[in-house]
Amino acid sequence: MFKRLIEEKLENWKSGSRKPLIVKGLRQVGKTTTILEFCKKNYENVIYIDFRSDITFSQIFEGDFNIDRITSLISTKISGVHFVPGKTIIFFDEIQECAKARASLKYFYLDKRYDVICSGSLLGIQNYNQDFSRSVPVGFETYLTMYPMNFKEFLLALNREMLIPYIENSIAKKEAMDPFIHQQVLELFQQYLIVGGMPEIVSKFIESQNFDIVFHTQEDLINTYINDFGRNINSQNIVTRDNKLFERILLVYQSVPHQLAKENNKFQYSCIAKNARASTFYDAIEWLVGAGLAYKINNIKSIEIPLNFYRIEDQFKLYFADVALVLPSYGKIAQEILLSGNSGVYKGAIYENVVCSLLKSKEINLCYYQKPNRLEVDFITETNQGPIAIEVKATNAKSKSLSTLAKYPESYGNANLRCLKFYEKNLSFNKDTKILNLPYYMADFIDFNLL
């Protein structure tokens, strides 16, 4: 099992209020493995129920929410379980498949004899398995989101944790890394770009060191996600699929890698299909975002805080939650491009997507900034000290837009604007342009509030 950074948050939950915990996240991101390991480590008795693999468990929650009745019925279904107050945790896996089980969480919390933890991979999809007879227990749940493995977790998986203090020290002191260490980390980051952060794929890479196997495992994983497109559960608890919605989701999904590779990578409906309209594909985009497969990053009118106030709803870019979802769309040649260091038409899209996914896994609010005069910056985020403009360069070329913002910040909304560029080279600070330059891999380690 890989070391996952969410484990510390799970420990904090156990020592806190212990409201029923919902761990959201993309399918195959490692929720079940990590949560089960946490449960076994911290509780004498672990009751595991997977609503997706065995739908008959849902019948237990058809009656009232008397906890003794529910636990008694669970005991008849699972042999050898023990419900000991204060020493037992119940793990409801894929809880979105059983709306009534989720409604029961309020009563487990009020009862307080047993801790409850849940996972869900489609919880963000609006109206998924909506049961109007049982509402979500507002105020009786707490939430965590689990993301694909970030670069730090990737280093831990590869037993290269000895490199982490060098990265953290470089950022803290704003000093360049030792060139020998920098080159090692950069080569590992290139591997991360190809492998991504899905645990199964990382495991296959560690076992085989074979990028062909990685590529085919990524394709298999993508097909697993595609099979979920348009999925829902009706009032009789039967799995259904909206085939027309499936087709729209698939068209949007297939268009994302090519939209990111455009010079102006703002999402354009015309790239999906001829005469495509927002009204037709809005629900498909929201499905991908709700499922955790994609991030929607909006343009802003002005670089002012709070960013969300200046957000332009109908101007956005879509990124995938993990680079493993991007690379196969470009074919195996993309692996060779990244490993060789050569520039390619898709290279910029891949680097931009991986920086986005790393920052989002830190739960950083991201927008982008584009003006009609072609000034464009990849990302804007906000901190206690003011906004930060972020540019991602696949080559070591200069960024004209970022330099303009750094020189005239007050003209674009905020005199306290700071500018940062992620690129291939070592850490440096340009005193003339006032731009902090960081190697890509530091996106995973940086604390913007401490810059």
N, C-alpha and C positions, 0 to 999 in steps of 0.2 A: 504493500500500500504506500502511496506517495504522501509526503508531508504536505498538508494543505493549510493555508494561512487562516481559513475560516475556523479552524479548530479552536483558536484562542477565543473567538467570538462565541462559540458554543459553550466554552468553559465559563465565560462571563454571564451567559444566559442562565446557566445552572446556579450560579452564585447570586443571581439577582431575583427578580420577581417571579420567574418561572411560569409566566403565562404560557399557554400553549404556543409553541414556536412553529412558524411556517417558514421553511427554507425554500425559496423560489429559485429557479434557474433552468437553463437550457437542458434538454434531455442529454444524457450521456456525459454530463459535466462532472460527475463524481459524487453526486449528492448521497445516493444510497450507501455506497461504500464508506464514505467519510462519516455519515451519521451513525451507521451501524457500529463502526469502530468506536466512536465516541460513547455510544450507549453501553456497549460491552465493557468499556473501560471504567465507566462511572456508576453503573447500576448492577445490583445483584440479579435482577430479573428484567429481561428485555422481551417485549411482545411485539413482533413484527407482522404487519398486515400490508400487503401490496394489493391495492384495489384494481390495478390494471391487469395483473396476472391472474387474479381470482375474483371475478365480479360477484361471486356468491356472498362475499363478506358484506356487501352492501345491504343484504337482507336484514342483517342484525340491527341496522339503524332505521328500519321502517316503523318501529313502534315509538314508545316514548323515550325520553332521555334519562331514565333512571340508570345511574351508573352501575348499580349492582346487577340489574337486568342485562346491561350491555356486556359487562365483564364475564358474567356467567355464561352467556351465549358464546363469547369468544373462547372460553375454556372448553366448550363442547366441540369447537371446530379445530382448535390447536391443542394437541396433547402435550402434557407436561408443563404447562405454563402456570405461574404462580403470581397472584396479585397481592403483593405484600405492601401495605401503605408505607410510603417514604422510601421504599427500596425498589420501586418498579417504574419503568418507563414504557410507554406505548408509542410505537413508531408507525404512523400512518403514512405509507409511501404512495405517491401519486394520488393525493387526496382530492384533486380536482375531479377524479372519476366518481366520487361519491359525495354529492352536495350535502346529504343528511349527516354524514360523518363529520363534515366540517362544522355543521350547525351544532353538533354535540360538544364541540370544544368548550363552549361557554360553561357547560354543566360539569365537565371534567375539572375546569378551573375552580368553580365554586365548591366542588366536592373536595378538592385539594389532596386527595389520597395518593394520586398517581400523576407523575409528570407525563406530558404528551408533547411529542415532536412530530412534525409532518413535513413531507416534501411535495413539491408540485412543479410540473414542467410546463403546464399550459394555463397556469392561474392568471396570467396577464391578458388572456384573450377575452375580450368583452363578450358576455352572454354565453360563455362556454359552460355547458351542463347547468344551465340556470334553472333552479327549482324554486318557484315562487312560494311554495309552501314552507320552505325552510330558508331563512335569511342568514347571511354571514354574520357571525356574532361580533358586532362592532364593539371595540374596547376590551375584548377578551382574547385577543391574539397579539403576538409580536412577530416581527419579520426580519429575515436575513435573506440576502441574495448571494448565491454561489455562482461564480464566474469560471470560465475556462482557466486553466493553469496559466498564471502570468510568468514572466521571464524568471523571476526570483524562484518560483516553485519549480520551473524547468531546471534551473541550476541545482536545486536541492535534489531533484529526481536523478540527475546525472552525477551526483556526489561531487559537485564542484562548488560546494558552499564556501570553501576557503576564499573564493573570489569576491564574495559579497561584501566583506568589510572594506576591501579596497575601493569598491564602487561607492559605498556609503561615505567613506572618509573623503573621497574626491569631491563629492557633492557638498559635504559639510564645510570643507575648506575652500571650495570653489577653485581647486587646483587640478591641473591635468593629472591623469593617471600615469603610472609608469608605462612607457610605450609597450613593453613586453606583456604586461598584464592587459592593457587595453586591447592589444591584438588578439589575445586569447579570448577575451570576453566578446569581442566583435565577431569572431569566427563561430562562437557558440550561439550568438544572436542570429547569425545567418542560418544556423541549423533550426533555431526556433521559428524563424520565418517560414521554413519549409514544412516543419512538423506541426506547428501550432500547439494549442494548449488543451486538446481533448485527451483525457487520461489514457484511453485505449490506444490512441495513435502514438502517444509518447511512450507507452509501454512497448508497443511493437518496434519502435525505433531503437529503444534501449536494447531490446533482445536481439534485433537483427542488424542494426546499423545499415539498413538497406532502404534507400529512398524510394525504390520501386514498390516495396511492401507498404511504405508510408502512403504513397500516392493512391494505391488501390484501397487501402483501409479508409482513407479520406473519402473516396468515391462511395464506398459502402455506407459510411456514416451519413453522407449527404442524402443518399437514397432513403435512409431511415427517416430523416427529417421530412423529405418530400412525401413519404407515405402518410405523414400526419397532416398534411395540408388539407384544410377544410373539414377536419375531424370535429365531431361533436357527439353529445350524448342526449337522447331524447327523454321525455318524461317517463318512459318505461325502462329507463336505464340501458337502452340499446345503443350501441355505437353507430353513428350515421356519418355520411360524408356529403357535403354540398359540392357536387361535381363542377358546377359553374364557378364557385368560389375557388375550388382547387385549381382550375385552369388559370384564373386571374392571379392567384398567389404564385403559381409556377412561373408565369410570364414576368412578374415583377422580380422574383428571385433570380431568374436567368439574366435579367437585364442589369443587375447591380454591378457585377464585375466590369462590364463594358462601360457603364456610366461613370464609374470611378476612373477609368482609363482615359476619359475625355479630357481635353485641356481645361474646359470649364465643366467640372464634375457635379454641378448642381443637377438634382434629379429632374429629368425631363420625361413626361409621359409619352412623348412622341418616339422615344427610344424603346418603348415597350411594344407598341404596335401602331400601325397607321391610324390616325384619327382618335387615338386613345385620349380619354378625358380623366380628370381627377375624380369626378363623380363615380366613374366606373371602377377605378382601381384603389380608391381610398381605403375600402375595407380590407383589401389584400395587403396593403402596406401596413395597416394597423395590426393585422394578423401576425405578420412576420415580426413586428416590434413586440407585440404582446407575448409571442412565443419565446422571446429572448434571442431570436436568430439575428435580428438586425437592430442597429441604433439609428435613430432619426436625429440628425443634427441640423438645427434651423439657422438661417441667416438672421442677422440683427440689423436694425436701422442705424444704431449708433453704439459705440463702444462705451456704454455706461452701465453702472450697476444700479439695480439688479438686471442682469442680462435678459431674464425671461420677460421683463416688461417691454423690451425692445424687439422681441422675437417676431419674425415675419412667418406666419403660419404656413403660407403656401410656397415658401422658398426653403428648400432643405436638401440635404445630402443623406444618402443611406450608406451605412457601413455594416459589414458583417461582424458578429460578436467574436469571431475567432478567425485568424488568417487561414486556418485549415479549410474554411468554407469558401475562401477566395481563390486560392492557388489552383485547385483542380479545374476551375473554369477556364484557365489560361493554358491548360495542357501541361505535359511533363517538361516542355521546353522552359517553362518558368522556373523550374528547379535549377536547371543548368545556368540560366541567366543570373539567378541569385548567388549560386555557388561560385561562378566565375567572376562576379563583380562587374560584368558588362552591363551597360545601360540598355534597357529594353522599354518598349511602349507601355508595358504593364508594371514596370518596376516601381514607379512612383506611386501607383495605386496601392500596391502591396505594402510599401513602407508607411503610407498615410493610414491605411486601414489598421496596421498593427499598432501604431502609436495611439490611434483612437481607441482600440479595444483595451490597451493597457491602461489608458487614463480612465476609461469608463469603469474598468474593474476596481479602480480606486474610488468609484462613485463620485467622480468629478463632473460637475455640470459643464457641458461643452456646447458652444455655438460656433458659427463661422461668420466671417465678415467679408462682404463683397459689395463694391460700389459699381455703378454703371461705367465709370471711367476705367474699368478693368483692374482696379486695385482689389486684390483678394488675399486674405490670410486664411490658412487652413482651419485654425481653431482659435477661439477666444474662451478663456475661463475667468472666473472671478475669485478673488481672495480677500482677506481682511485688509490688505494694503492697497487694493485696487485691481483692475483687470490685467490679464496677461495675454498677449498675442503670441500665437505659436505657429511656426512654419515647419514643415517636414520636407526635407530635400533628399531625393534619392541619389542625387549627385552632390558634388561640393560647390555647385554654382551659387552665386549670390542671390539673395531674395530682395528684389526691388521693392515690393509692397511692404515687407517687414521693415526695411530700411526707411521707407517713407513714414511709416507709423512711428518708428523710433525717433525720427528727426522732428516730426510735427504732431506729437500726441494730442495736444489740445485741440487741433483742427478736426480730430475724429472722435471727440466726446469726453476725453479724460486725460488730464495732464499727468496723472500718476500711472499711466499705462507703461508696463514693462514688456520687453520683447525677448523671445526665446526661440532658438532654432535647433531642431534635432537633425543631425547629419551623421556622416560616417566618421569624421575625425574626432580627436580627443577634445576634452573640455577646454574652453577658452572664453575669455571675455573681451569683446572688441570695444575699447574705450572710445573710439571715434564714433561708431554707430550705436553704442550702448546696448548691444545685443549679446546675450549670453548664449554661447554655442555649446550644445551637449551631444554626446554620442547617443544614438537611438536607444540603446539599452537602458539609459538612465531614466527614461520615461516611467519605468516601473518603480523607481526608488525615490523620486523627487517629491518633496513636500513643498507645494507652491507657496504656502503661507510662511515658509522659512527662507524663501529666496531673498 
